[in-house]
C-alpha cells in the first residue's frame, strides 16, 4: 500500500510538471523521461533527449524516478509514538 501511494504521488507530480509547461515542453520532458528509463543501470550521463529541457526539469524527472524506484515508505509515513 505504501509503495502504491509513493508511486501515485510520483505520477501526479510528473503529470503536473508535464502539463504546466505547454505541449511542446511536455513532449520534450516525456522524451527525456523515456530516455532516462532506457539508460543502462549505473549510467548517470544526461541523455541527449534531455538536453532540450532545463536542468531544473531534468533534476525533477531524476528525483521522480528515484522516488518511484526506491521504497521510501518509512520516511514518508509517520510512525505512531509510544507513550
MOPAC internal coordinates of N, CA, C and O (Angstrom, degrees):
PM7 1SCF
backbone

  N    0.0000 0     0.00 0     0.00 0    0    0    0
  C    1.4440 1     0.00 0     0.00 0    1    0    0
  C    1.5343 1   110.69 1     0.00 0    2    1    0
  O    1.2310 1   120.63 1   139.04 1    3    2    1
  N    1.3192 1   116.41 1   -40.96 1    3    2    1
  C    1.4615 1   119.64 1  -179.14 1    5    3    2
  C    1.5251 1   110.73 1   -66.30 1    6    5    3
  O    1.2310 1   120.67 1   138.87 1    7    6    5
  N    1.3364 1   116.33 1   -41.13 1    7    6    5
  C    1.4619 1   120.21 1   179.70 1    9    7    6
  C    1.5238 1   109.84 1   -63.48 1   10    9    7
  O    1.2310 1   120.77 1   141.10 1   11   10    9
  N    1.3310 1   116.14 1   -38.90 1   11   10    9
  C    1.4610 1   120.96 1   178.31 1   13   11   10
  C    1.5282 1   110.45 1   -63.02 1   14   13   11
  O    1.2310 1   120.65 1   138.62 1   15   14   13
  N    1.3272 1   116.35 1   -41.38 1   15   14   13
  C    1.4626 1   120.51 1   178.73 1   17   15   14
  C    1.5246 1   111.12 1   -63.62 1   18   17   15
  O    1.2310 1   120.56 1   136.03 1   19   18   17
  N    1.3230 1   116.53 1   -43.97 1   19   18   17
  C    1.4639 1   120.73 1   179.61 1   21   19   18
  C    1.5194 1   110.42 1   -63.21 1   22   21   19
  O    1.2310 1   120.94 1   135.99 1   23   22   21
  N    1.3325 1   115.81 1   -44.01 1   23   22   21
  C    1.4660 1   119.81 1   179.39 1   25   23   22
  C    1.5199 1   110.71 1   -63.25 1   26   25   23
  O    1.2310 1   120.44 1   137.25 1   27   26   25
  N    1.3252 1   116.77 1   -42.75 1   27   26   25
  C    1.4648 1   120.54 1   179.62 1   29   27   26
  C    1.5269 1   110.74 1   -61.91 1   30   29   27
  O    1.2310 1   120.14 1   136.82 1   31   30   29
  N    1.3281 1   117.34 1   -43.18 1   31   30   29
  C    1.4645 1   120.41 1   178.62 1   33   31   30
  C    1.5234 1   111.29 1   -63.40 1   34   33   31
  O    1.2310 1   120.59 1   141.26 1   35   34   33
  N    1.3162 1   116.48 1   -38.74 1   35   34   33
  C    1.4622 1   120.54 1   178.69 1   37   35   34
  C    1.5192 1   110.82 1   -64.90 1   38   37   35
  O    1.2310 1   120.40 1   136.92 1   39   38   37
  N    1.3194 1   116.85 1   -43.08 1   39   38   37
  C    1.4616 1   120.99 1   179.25 1   41   39   38
  C    1.5208 1   110.49 1   -62.86 1   42   41   39
  O    1.2310 1   120.33 1   136.37 1   43   42   41
  N    1.3242 1   116.98 1   -43.63 1   43   42   41
  C    1.4656 1   120.68 1   179.38 1   45   43   42
  C    1.5236 1   110.63 1   -63.61 1   46   45   43
  O    1.2310 1   120.33 1   135.05 1   47   46   45
  N    1.3311 1   116.97 1   -44.95 1   47   46   45
  C    1.4692 1   120.30 1   179.77 1   49   47   46
  C    1.5224 1   111.20 1   -62.37 1   50   49   47
  O    1.2310 1   120.61 1   137.97 1   51   50   49
  N    1.3252 1   116.45 1   -42.03 1   51   50   49
  C    1.4612 1   120.23 1   178.78 1   53   51   50
  C    1.5173 1   110.68 1   -66.01 1   54   53   51
  O    1.2310 1   120.29 1   139.23 1   55   54   53
  N    1.3266 1   117.05 1   -40.77 1   55   54   53
  C    1.4637 1   120.41 1   178.89 1   57   55   54
  C    1.5236 1   110.88 1   -63.10 1   58   57   55
  O    1.2310 1   120.56 1   137.60 1   59   58   57
  N    1.3179 1   116.53 1   -42.40 1   59   58   57
  C    1.4697 1   119.89 1   178.15 1   61   59   58
  C    1.5224 1   110.70 1   -63.39 1   62   61   59
  O    1.2310 1   120.83 1   138.34 1   63   62   61
  N    1.3105 1   116.01 1   -41.66 1   63   62   61
  C    1.4622 1   120.40 1   178.38 1   65   63   62
  C    1.5219 1   110.50 1   -61.58 1   66   65   63
  O    1.2310 1   120.74 1   134.64 1   67   66   65
  N    1.3178 1   116.20 1   -45.36 1   67   66   65
  C    1.4580 1   120.31 1  -176.10 1   69   67   66
  C    1.5239 1   112.87 1   -71.26 1   70   69   67
  O    1.2310 1   119.73 1   146.48 1   71   70   69
  N    1.3296 1   118.12 1   -33.52 1   71   70   69
  C    1.4591 1   119.98 1  -177.49 1   73   71   70
  C    1.5183 1   113.30 1   -85.69 1   74   73   71
  O    1.2310 1   119.77 1   164.12 1   75   74   73
  N    1.3096 1   118.04 1   -15.88 1   75   74   73
  C    1.4640 1   119.56 1  -175.85 1   77   75   74
  C    1.5243 1   113.20 1   -82.64 1   78   77   75
  O    1.2310 1   119.38 1   174.41 1   79   78   77
  N    1.3108 1   118.78 1    -5.59 1   79   78   77
  C    1.4539 1   120.50 1  -171.83 1   81   79   78
  C    1.5248 1   113.95 1  -113.24 1   82   81   79
  O    1.2310 1   118.80 1  -175.40 1   83   82   81
  N    1.3054 1   119.89 1     4.60 1   83   82   81
  C    1.4511 1   120.98 1  -177.45 1   85   83   82
  C    1.5110 1   111.43 1    91.55 1   86   85   83
  O    1.2310 1   120.78 1   -17.75 1   87   86   85
  N    1.3144 1   116.11 1   162.25 1   87   86   85
  C    1.4601 1   121.62 1  -171.90 1   89   87   86
  C    1.5260 1   112.43 1   -63.00 1   90   89   87
  O    1.2310 1   119.46 1   132.12 1   91   90   89
  N    1.3039 1   118.63 1   -47.88 1   91   90   89
  C    1.4576 1   119.34 1  -175.67 1   93   91   90
  C    1.5327 1   111.55 1   -67.17 1   94   93   91
  O    1.2310 1   119.90 1   141.76 1   95   94   93
  N    1.2987 1   117.79 1   -38.24 1   95   94   93
  C    1.4666 1   120.79 1   177.42 1   97   95   94
  C    1.5242 1   110.00 1   -67.90 1   98   97   95
  O    1.2310 1   120.35 1   140.37 1   99   98   97
  N    1.3227 1   116.94 1   -39.63 1   99   98   97
  C    1.4645 1   121.10 1   178.51 1  101   99   98
  C    1.5291 1   110.69 1   -62.78 1  102  101   99
  O    1.2310 1   120.41 1   141.14 1  103  102  101
  N    1.3042 1   116.82 1   -38.86 1  103  102  101
  C    1.4601 1   120.39 1   178.17 1  105  103  102
  C    1.5236 1   110.64 1   -65.90 1  106  105  103
  O    1.2310 1   120.39 1   139.77 1  107  106  105
  N    1.3255 1   116.86 1   -40.23 1  107  106  105
  C    1.4666 1   120.82 1   177.81 1  109  107  106
  C    1.5251 1   110.34 1   -62.77 1  110  109  107
  O    1.2310 1   120.75 1   138.12 1  111  110  109
  N    1.3275 1   116.16 1   -41.88 1  111  110  109
  C    1.4551 1   120.12 1  -179.63 1  113  111  110
  C    1.5217 1   111.05 1   -68.07 1  114  113  111
  O    1.2310 1   120.25 1   141.97 1  115  114  113
  N    1.3285 1   117.13 1   -38.03 1  115  114  113
  C    1.4594 1   120.09 1   178.05 1  117  115  114
  C    1.5333 1   110.42 1   -65.61 1  118  117  115
  O    1.2310 1   120.62 1   138.81 1  119  118  117
  N    1.3246 1   116.42 1   -41.19 1  119  118  117
  C    1.4679 1   120.30 1   176.17 1  121  119  118
  C    1.5254 1   110.92 1   -60.97 1  122  121  119
  O    1.2310 1   120.66 1   139.17 1  123  122  121
  N    1.3205 1   116.35 1   -40.83 1  123  122  121
  C    1.4612 1   121.37 1   178.52 1  125  123  122
  C    1.5258 1   110.19 1   -64.48 1  126  125  123
  O    1.2310 1   120.29 1   134.40 1  127  126  125
  N    1.3205 1   117.05 1   -45.60 1  127  126  125
  C    1.4589 1   120.85 1   179.99 1  129  127  126
  C    1.5244 1   110.98 1   -60.94 1  130  129  127
  O    1.2310 1   120.39 1   139.66 1  131  130  129
  N    1.3177 1   116.87 1   -40.34 1  131  130  129
  C    1.4654 1   121.11 1   177.04 1  133  131  130
  C    1.5268 1   110.22 1   -62.29 1  134  133  131
  O    1.2310 1   120.41 1   138.01 1  135  134  133
  N    1.3259 1   116.83 1   -41.99 1  135  134  133
  C    1.4711 1   121.11 1   179.12 1  137  135  134
  C    1.5253 1   111.30 1   -66.86 1  138  137  135
  O    1.2310 1   120.09 1   142.08 1  139  138  137
  N    1.3195 1   117.43 1   -37.92 1  139  138  137
  C    1.4663 1   121.13 1   177.98 1  141  139  138
  C    1.5242 1   109.78 1   -62.42 1  142  141  139
  O    1.2310 1   120.80 1   135.02 1  143  142  141
  N    1.3116 1   116.08 1   -44.98 1  143  142  141
  C    1.4688 1   120.82 1  -179.14 1  145  143  142
  C    1.5230 1   112.21 1   -67.90 1  146  145  143
  O    1.2310 1   119.98 1   155.52 1  147  146  145
  N    1.3282 1   117.64 1   -24.48 1  147  146  145
  C    1.4687 1   121.56 1  -178.26 1  149  147  146
  C    1.5256 1   112.84 1   -87.48 1  150  149  147
  O    1.2310 1   120.10 1   171.29 1  151  150  149
  N    1.3364 1   117.41 1    -8.71 1  151  150  149
  C    1.4632 1   120.22 1  -179.25 1  153  151  150
  C    1.5195 1   111.24 1   -63.32 1  154  153  151
  O    1.2310 1   121.32 1   -28.39 1  155  154  153
  N    1.3225 1   115.09 1   151.61 1  155  154  153
  C    1.4608 1   120.39 1   174.28 1  157  155  154
  C    1.5262 1   108.83 1   -67.45 1  158  157  155
  O    1.2310 1   120.67 1   -30.81 1  159  158  157
  N    1.3256 1   116.33 1   149.19 1  159  158  157
  C    1.4513 1   120.36 1   179.70 1  161  159  158
  C    1.5234 1   110.06 1   -59.44 1  162  161  159
  O    1.2310 1   120.76 1   -47.55 1  163  162  161
  N    1.3090 1   116.16 1   132.45 1  163  162  161
  C    1.4575 1   121.45 1  -179.64 1  165  163  162
  C    1.5166 1   114.26 1    91.20 1  166  165  163
  O    1.2310 1   120.17 1   166.60 1  167  166  165
  N    1.3320 1   117.29 1   -13.40 1  167  166  165
  C    1.4661 1   121.26 1   178.83 1  169  167  166
  C    1.5187 1   108.69 1   -75.57 1  170  169  167
  O    1.2310 1   120.53 1   -59.11 1  171  170  169
  N    1.3220 1   116.60 1   120.89 1  171  170  169
  C    1.4644 1   120.94 1  -178.11 1  173  171  170
  C    1.5196 1   112.72 1  -113.32 1  174  173  171
  O    1.2310 1   120.66 1  -172.91 1  175  174  173
  N    1.3217 1   116.35 1     7.09 1  175  174  173
  C    1.4650 1   120.06 1   178.98 1  177  175  174
  C    1.5274 1   109.92 1   -72.21 1  178  177  175
  O    1.2310 1   121.05 1   -35.64 1  179  178  177
  N    1.3148 1   115.59 1   144.36 1  179  178  177
  C    1.4588 1   120.79 1   178.68 1  181  179  178
  C    1.5333 1   108.44 1   -72.45 1  182  181  179
  O    1.2310 1   120.05 1   -59.83 1  183  182  181
  N    1.3399 1   117.52 1   120.17 1  183  182  181
  C    1.4654 1   119.96 1   180.00 1  185  183  182
  C    1.5299 1   111.97 1   -62.46 1  186  185  183
  O    1.2310 1   120.57 1   -28.07 1  187  186  185
  N    1.3222 1   116.52 1   151.93 1  187  186  185
  C    1.4623 1   121.08 1   179.25 1  189  187  186
  C    1.5250 1   111.86 1   -58.24 1  190  189  187
  O    1.2310 1   120.29 1   145.80 1  191  190  189
  N    1.3377 1   117.05 1   -34.20 1  191  190  189
  C    1.4650 1   120.77 1   179.61 1  193  191  190
  C    1.5247 1   111.57 1   -63.66 1  194  193  191
  O    1.2310 1   120.18 1   161.09 1  195  194  193
  N    1.3204 1   117.27 1   -18.91 1  195  194  193
  C    1.4627 1   121.33 1  -177.90 1  197  195  194
  C    1.5222 1   113.16 1   -92.65 1  198  197  195
  O    1.2310 1   119.98 1   174.58 1  199  198  197
  N    1.3104 1   117.63 1    -5.42 1  199  198  197
  C    1.4604 1   120.44 1   179.98 1  201  199  198
  C    1.5296 1   112.28 1   -67.88 1  202  201  199
  O    1.2310 1   120.51 1   160.06 1  203  202  201
  N    1.3346 1   116.64 1   -19.94 1  203  202  201
  C    1.4639 1   120.89 1  -177.37 1  205  203  202
  C    1.5279 1   112.87 1   -83.05 1  206  205  203
  O    1.2310 1   119.89 1   173.89 1  207  206  205
  N    1.3366 1   117.81 1    -6.11 1  207  206  205
  C    1.4654 1   119.75 1  -179.72 1  209  207  206
  C    1.5205 1   109.48 1  -114.16 1  210  209  207
  O    1.2310 1   120.82 1   -16.20 1  211  210  209
  N    1.3158 1   116.04 1   163.80 1  211  210  209
  C    1.4655 1   120.74 1  -177.86 1  213  211  210
  C    1.5287 1   110.61 1   -70.23 1  214  213  211
  O    1.2310 1   121.13 1   -20.29 1  215  214  213
  N    1.3152 1   115.45 1   159.71 1  215  214  213
  C    1.4651 1   120.77 1   177.44 1  217  215  214
  C    1.5288 1   110.90 1   -61.64 1  218  217  215
  O    1.2310 1   120.30 1   142.35 1  219  218  217
  N    1.3276 1   117.04 1   -37.65 1  219  218  217
  C    1.4658 1   120.41 1   178.65 1  221  219  218
  C    1.5275 1   110.87 1   -63.08 1  222  221  219
  O    1.2310 1   120.29 1   135.61 1  223  222  221
  N    1.3298 1   117.06 1   -44.39 1  223  222  221
  C    1.4612 1   120.21 1   178.47 1  225  223  222
  C    1.5223 1   110.98 1   -65.03 1  226  225  223
  O    1.2310 1   120.28 1   139.60 1  227  226  225
  N    1.3192 1   117.07 1   -40.40 1  227  226  225
  C    1.4610 1   121.37 1   178.00 1  229  227  226
  C    1.5310 1   110.19 1   -61.47 1  230  229  227
  O    1.2310 1   120.51 1   133.18 1  231  230  229
  N    1.3213 1   116.64 1   -46.82 1  231  230  229
  C    1.4632 1   120.59 1   179.87 1  233  231  230
  C    1.5244 1   111.28 1   -62.48 1  234  233  231
  O    1.2310 1   120.10 1   142.35 1  235  234  233
  N    1.3266 1   117.42 1   -37.65 1  235  234  233
  C    1.4592 1   121.36 1   177.64 1  237  235  234
  C    1.5198 1   110.86 1   -63.26 1  238  237  235
  O    1.2310 1   120.25 1   137.56 1  239  238  237
  N    1.3276 1   117.12 1   -42.44 1  239  238  237
  C    1.4580 1   120.45 1   177.99 1  241  239  238
  C    1.5238 1   110.98 1   -64.02 1  242  241  239
  O    1.2310 1   120.33 1   138.30 1  243  242  241
  N    1.3289 1   116.97 1   -41.70 1  243  242  241
  C    1.4602 1   121.04 1   178.89 1  245  243  242
  C    1.5284 1   110.29 1   -62.70 1  246  245  243
  O    1.2310 1   120.21 1   133.67 1  247  246  245
  N    1.3179 1   117.21 1   -46.33 1  247  246  245
  C    1.4624 1   121.17 1   179.44 1  249  247  246
  C    1.5232 1   110.40 1   -60.99 1  250  249  247
  O    1.2310 1   120.08 1   138.28 1  251  250  249
  N    1.3161 1   117.46 1   -41.72 1  251  250  249
  C    1.4566 1   120.98 1   177.51 1  253  251  250
  C    1.5169 1   112.19 1   -60.62 1  254  253  251
  O    1.2310 1   120.58 1   139.47 1  255  254  253
  N    1.3196 1   116.49 1   -40.53 1  255  254  253
  C    1.4664 1   120.56 1   178.39 1  257  255  254
  C    1.5255 1   111.20 1   -67.35 1  258  257  255
  O    1.2310 1   120.38 1   139.26 1  259  258  257
  N    1.3217 1   116.87 1   -40.74 1  259  258  257
  C    1.4645 1   120.11 1   178.93 1  261  259  258
  C    1.5244 1   109.78 1   -62.86 1  262  261  259
  O    1.2310 1   120.31 1   135.22 1  263  262  261
  N    1.3177 1   117.01 1   -44.78 1  263  262  261
  C    1.4610 1   120.65 1   179.97 1  265  263  262
  C    1.5248 1   110.68 1   -63.29 1  266  265  263
  O    1.2310 1   120.19 1   137.02 1  267  266  265
  N    1.3184 1   117.25 1   -42.98 1  267  266  265
  C    1.4565 1   118.99 1  -177.81 1  269  267  266
  C    1.5265 1   112.67 1   -70.69 1  270  269  267
  O    1.2310 1   119.76 1   158.39 1  271  270  269
  N    1.3264 1   118.07 1   -21.61 1  271  270  269
  C    1.4642 1   121.57 1  -179.38 1  273  271  270
  C    1.5247 1   113.84 1  -102.62 1  274  273  271
  O    1.2310 1   120.17 1  -174.65 1  275  274  273
  N    1.3131 1   117.28 1     5.35 1  275  274  273
  C    1.4589 1   121.61 1  -177.69 1  277  275  274
  C    1.5186 1   109.01 1  -127.45 1  278  277  275
  O    1.2310 1   120.49 1   -40.40 1  279  278  277
  N    1.3023 1   116.66 1   139.60 1  279  278  277
  C    1.4612 1   120.31 1   178.18 1  281  279  278
  C    1.5231 1   108.81 1   -84.68 1  282  281  279
  O    1.2310 1   120.98 1   -83.43 1  283  282  281
  N    1.3207 1   115.73 1    96.57 1  283  282  281
  C    1.4609 1   121.30 1  -179.92 1  285  283  282
  C    1.5263 1   111.37 1  -104.67 1  286  285  283
  O    1.2310 1   120.59 1  -161.50 1  287  286  285
  N    1.3179 1   116.48 1    18.50 1  287  286  285
  C    1.4571 1   119.88 1  -174.43 1  289  287  286
  C    1.5237 1   112.35 1   -59.25 1  290  289  287
  O    1.2310 1   119.87 1   145.93 1  291  290  289
  N    1.3257 1   117.85 1   -34.07 1  291  290  289
  C    1.4606 1   119.63 1   179.18 1  293  291  290
  C    1.5180 1   111.76 1   -65.97 1  294  293  291
  O    1.2310 1   120.18 1   150.47 1  295  294  293
  N    1.3169 1   117.25 1   -29.53 1  295  294  293
  C    1.4612 1   120.86 1   179.99 1  297  295  294
  C    1.5217 1   112.02 1   -82.02 1  298  297  295
  O    1.2310 1   120.41 1   150.46 1  299  298  297
  N    1.3308 1   116.83 1   -29.54 1  299  298  297
  C    1.4580 1   121.04 1  -174.77 1  301  299  298
  C    1.5238 1   113.48 1   -91.93 1  302  301  299
  O    1.2310 1   120.25 1   157.35 1  303  302  301
  N    1.3069 1   117.13 1   -22.65 1  303  302  301
  C    1.4637 1   120.66 1  -177.35 1  305  303  302
  C    1.5169 1   109.49 1  -105.71 1  306  305  303
  O    1.2310 1   120.11 1   -62.74 1  307  306  305
  N    1.3269 1   117.39 1   117.26 1  307  306  305
  C    1.4523 1   119.23 1  -179.51 1  309  307  306
  C    1.5408 1   110.42 1   -67.55 1  310  309  307
  O    1.2310 1   121.06 1   -37.62 1  311  310  309
  N    1.2950 1   115.57 1   142.38 1  311  310  309
  C    1.4607 1   120.41 1   177.29 1  313  311  310
  C    1.5283 1   108.57 1   -96.06 1  314  313  311
  O    1.2310 1   120.63 1   -39.26 1  315  314  313
  N    1.3025 1   116.41 1   140.74 1  315  314  313
  C    1.4775 1   117.93 1  -179.60 1  317  315  314
  C    1.5317 1   110.26 1   -67.43 1  318  317  315
  O    1.2310 1   121.40 1   -41.53 1  319  318  317
  N    1.2956 1   114.92 1   138.47 1  319  318  317
  C    1.4564 1   118.70 1   178.93 1  321  319  318
  C    1.5227 1   109.31 1   -82.91 1  322  321  319
  O    1.2310 1   121.04 1   -35.92 1  323  322  321
  N    1.3042 1   115.61 1   144.08 1  323  322  321
  C    1.4626 1   119.68 1   178.81 1  325  323  322
  C    1.5251 1   108.87 1  -100.28 1  326  325  323
  O    1.2310 1   120.81 1   -49.69 1  327  326  325
  N    1.3220 1   116.05 1   130.31 1  327  326  325
  C    1.4756 1   119.15 1  -177.99 1  329  327  326
  C    1.4882 1   113.64 1   -73.33 1  330  329  327
  O    1.2310 1   120.10 1   180.00 1  331  330  329

